[in-house]
Amino acid sequence: MKVTLIAALTADGFIGQDDAHLSTRWTSKEDSRNFWRISKEIGHIILGSKTFKTFSRTIPNRKMYVYSKGTELPNPHDNDFEIVSLPP
């Protein structure tokens, strides 16, 4: 099995500035293009529920596995996703 990990972190180890910080605001256009290219090739994305909630559009051709303690998440953009809560 091949696993590719992409994480956008600040210098002090945080993923976002706060809960309202959009996950699509990458550090550069090159980082964003790289993420979308690789995730499309792989066809899967694993992410947390807070990140999932920041998506403002449909993300085609990718299955998302969303870590959440809850059993339901709003999906206004009709993305292909599955809620998971078990350890990886």
C-alpha positions as CSV (number, residue, x, y, z in Angstrom):
1,M,0.0,0.0,0.0
2,K,1.2,3.5,-0.9
3,V,0.3,6.4,1.4
4,T,0.8,10.0,0.5
5,L,0.5,12.6,3.2
6,I,0.0,16.3,2.4
7,A,-0.4,18.7,5.3
8,A,-0.4,22.5,5.2
9,L,1.0,23.6,8.6
10,T,2.1,26.9,10.0
11,A,5.6,27.3,11.4
12,D,4.2,26.7,14.9
13,G,2.4,23.5,13.9
14,F,-1.1,24.6,13.3
15,I,-3.3,23.7,10.3
16,G,-5.4,26.8,10.3
17,Q,-5.5,30.2,12.1
18,D,-8.9,29.4,13.7
19,D,-12.1,27.4,13.0
20,A,-13.2,29.9,10.3
21,H,-9.9,29.7,8.3
22,L,-10.7,28.1,5.0
23,S,-8.7,24.9,4.2
24,T,-8.5,26.0,0.6
25,R,-6.3,29.0,1.5
26,W,-2.9,27.4,0.9
27,T,0.4,29.1,1.3
28,S,0.9,29.5,-2.4
29,K,-0.8,28.8,-5.7
30,E,1.8,26.1,-6.3
31,D,0.9,24.3,-3.1
32,S,-2.8,24.4,-4.0
33,R,-2.2,23.1,-7.5
34,N,0.0,20.3,-6.1
35,F,-2.6,19.2,-3.6
36,W,-5.5,19.1,-6.2
37,R,-3.3,17.3,-8.7
38,I,-2.2,14.6,-6.3
39,S,-5.5,14.1,-4.7
40,K,-7.2,13.7,-8.1
41,E,-4.6,11.1,-9.1
42,I,-5.1,9.1,-5.8
43,G,-8.8,9.6,-5.8
44,H,-9.2,9.7,-2.0
45,I,-8.8,12.4,0.7
46,I,-8.8,11.8,4.5
47,L,-9.7,14.9,6.5
48,G,-11.3,16.1,9.7
49,S,-14.9,17.3,9.9
50,K,-13.9,21.0,10.5
51,T,-11.9,20.9,7.3
52,F,-14.7,19.2,5.4
53,K,-17.1,21.9,6.5
54,T,-14.9,24.6,4.9
55,F,-15.2,23.3,1.4
56,S,-17.3,25.7,-0.7
57,R,-17.9,23.5,-3.7
58,T,-18.1,19.9,-5.0
59,I,-14.8,18.1,-5.1
60,P,-15.2,15.8,-8.1
61,N,-13.5,12.4,-8.7
62,R,-12.5,12.0,-5.0
63,K,-13.9,9.9,-2.2
64,M,-13.5,11.7,1.1
65,Y,-13.1,9.9,4.5
66,V,-14.1,12.4,7.1
67,Y,-13.1,11.9,10.8
68,S,-15.9,12.9,13.0
69,K,-17.3,12.0,16.4
70,G,-20.8,12.5,15.1
71,T,-22.7,10.3,12.7
72,E,-24.0,13.0,10.4
73,L,-22.5,16.0,8.6
74,P,-24.0,18.6,6.3
75,N,-23.0,18.0,2.7
76,P,-24.3,21.1,0.8
77,H,-22.1,20.4,-2.2
78,D,-23.0,16.7,-2.6
79,N,-19.4,15.4,-2.1
80,D,-18.8,11.7,-2.1
81,F,-17.8,11.1,1.5
82,E,-18.0,8.6,4.4
83,I,-17.8,9.4,8.1
84,V,-15.2,7.4,10.0
85,S,-14.3,7.4,13.7
86,L,-12.1,4.4,14.1
87,P,-8.3,4.8,14.5
88,P,-6.4,4.8,11.1
